[in-house]
């Protein structure tokens, strides 16, 4: 049986944006029961593909390349701290979020054409900052935590990433897809 790997597609943040966000929310690290995302792991998830085989990764890689060719570079800006339910803190995004949504739709379609069951998750543009590990409710943290000053960057690529789970998870870049300055139309 083929070995499965856990993969997702994401827009990676420039190092200076990661550092800025990390420094801005550093105080969250002292909150008992809260697992703060380390800056080097911060990204914008376009599509979570789950556990897939090497053959499926090869197939989806080809299809993601086609999706990249239909997407022009665009700009995003960090915005406000918010929450999903009572367990996840995130940083919202502004800028060309319509283009970001189209890119997410294209990555989901590419994965589906590669035979991956993508379900019906709704894409919400954000950067995850922290997750509650226990019965901690993050609602009070949203009000008590100042949002970082906005930072903008140009999205010029996206990445297929393998996630190695464990006590200190690590990410491995499997393929980077540059966005062309002139695009092919779908």
C-alpha positions in Angstrom: 0.0 0.0 0.0 1.3 3.5 -0.9 2.3 5.7 2.0 0.1 8.7 2.5 1.3 12.2 3.3 -0.6 15.1 4.7 -0.6 18.1 2.3 -2.1 21.5 1.9 -1.8 24.4 -0.5 -0.9 27.8 0.9 0.3 31.4 0.2 3.4 31.8 2.2 4.1 35.1 3.9 7.3 37.0 3.4 9.7 36.7 6.4 9.4 40.3 7.4 5.6 40.0 7.6 5.9 36.7 9.7 8.3 38.4 12.1 6.1 41.5 12.4 3.0 39.4 13.2 4.9 37.1 15.6 6.3 40.1 17.5 2.9 41.8 17.7 1.2 38.7 19.2 4.2 37.4 21.2 2.3 38.2 24.5 -0.3 35.5 23.6 2.4 32.9 24.3 2.1 33.4 28.0 -1.7 32.5 28.0 -2.2 29.1 29.6 -4.0 26.6 27.4 -3.2 28.5 24.2 -1.0 27.1 21.4 0.5 30.0 19.5 1.5 29.5 15.9 5.3 30.1 15.5 6.0 32.8 12.9 7.9 30.5 10.6 4.7 28.4 10.2 2.4 31.3 9.4 0.7 31.1 6.0 -2.7 31.5 4.3 -4.2 28.1 3.6 -5.8 28.0 0.1 -6.9 24.3 0.3 -6.3 21.4 2.8 -5.9 18.2 0.7 -5.5 15.8 3.6 -3.7 12.5 3.5 -2.8 11.6 -0.1 -0.4 9.3 -2.0 2.7 10.3 -3.8 1.0 9.5 -7.1 -1.9 11.9 -6.2 0.6 14.6 -5.2 2.2 14.2 -8.7 -1.2 14.5 -10.3 -2.3 17.5 -8.3 1.1 19.2 -8.8 0.5 19.3 -12.6 -3.0 20.7 -12.1 -1.9 23.3 -9.6 0.6 24.5 -12.2 -2.2 25.1 -14.6 -4.1 27.0 -11.8 -1.1 29.2 -11.3 -0.9 30.1 -15.0 -4.4 31.5 -14.8 -3.7 33.8 -11.8 -2.0 37.2 -11.8 0.0 38.4 -8.8 -2.0 40.4 -6.3 -1.7 42.3 -3.0 -2.8 41.3 0.5 -2.7 43.3 3.7 -3.0 42.0 7.3 -6.0 43.5 9.1 -7.7 42.6 12.4 -7.5 39.9 15.0 -10.7 37.8 15.1 -11.8 34.3 16.1 -13.4 31.2 14.7 -15.7 29.9 17.4 -14.2 29.9 20.9 -11.0 28.0 20.0 -9.1 29.8 17.2 -7.6 33.3 16.9 -6.8 34.6 13.5 -5.6 37.7 11.6 -8.0 38.7 8.8 -6.8 40.0 5.4 -7.8 42.8 3.2 -6.5 43.8 -0.3 -7.4 41.7 -3.3 -9.2 39.0 -1.4 -11.4 38.4 -4.4 -8.3 37.3 -6.3 -7.3 35.2 -3.3 -10.7 33.5 -3.3 -10.4 32.8 -7.0 -7.0 31.2 -6.4 -8.4 29.1 -3.6 -11.3 28.0 -5.9 -8.7 27.1 -8.5 -6.6 25.0 -6.1 -9.7 23.2 -4.8 -10.8 22.5 -8.4 -7.3 21.2 -9.3 -7.4 18.9 -6.2 -10.9 17.6 -7.1 -9.8 16.9 -10.7 -6.8 15.0 -9.2 -9.3 12.8 -7.4 -9.1 14.3 -3.9 -12.4 14.6 -2.0 -12.5 18.3 -1.1 -15.8 18.3 0.8 -17.6 21.6 1.0 -15.4 23.7 3.3 -15.9 27.5 2.8 -12.7 29.4 2.2 -12.2 32.3 4.7 -9.0 34.4 4.1 -7.0 34.5 7.3 -3.7 33.7 9.0 -4.2 31.4 12.0 -2.4 32.9 15.1 -3.3 30.5 17.9 -5.6 27.6 19.0 -7.0 26.8 22.4 -5.7 23.4 23.7 -8.1 23.1 26.6 -11.3 24.6 27.7 -9.9 28.1 27.2 -12.3 30.4 25.4 -10.5 32.8 23.1 -13.3 35.4 22.9 -11.9 37.5 25.7 -8.4 37.4 24.1 -9.8 39.0 20.9 -10.9 42.0 22.8 -7.7 42.2 24.9 -5.2 41.7 22.1 -4.2 44.7 19.9 -4.2 43.9 16.2 -0.7 44.2 14.6 -0.2 47.3 12.4 -1.2 46.3 8.9 1.5 45.0 6.6 1.0 44.5 2.8 2.8 42.2 0.4 2.5 41.0 -3.2 1.5 37.4 -3.7 3.6 36.2 -6.5 3.4 32.4 -5.8 1.7 29.7 -3.8 3.1 26.4 -2.5 2.2 22.8 -2.1 3.3 21.9 1.4 3.7 18.6 3.3 2.9 18.7 7.0 4.9 16.5 9.3 2.9 16.2 12.5 4.3 15.8 16.0 5.1 17.8 19.1 6.9 20.3 16.9 5.2 20.0 13.5 7.3 21.0 10.5 6.4 21.9 6.9 8.2 20.7 3.8 7.7 22.6 0.5 6.9 20.1 -2.2 6.4 22.5 -5.1 6.2 26.3 -5.6 3.9 27.7 -8.2 4.9 31.2 -9.5 2.1 33.5 -10.7 2.9 34.8 -14.1 2.8 38.5 -15.0 0.6 37.6 -18.0 -2.0 35.0 -17.4 -3.8 32.4 -19.5 -7.6 32.6 -19.3 -9.6 29.7 -18.0 
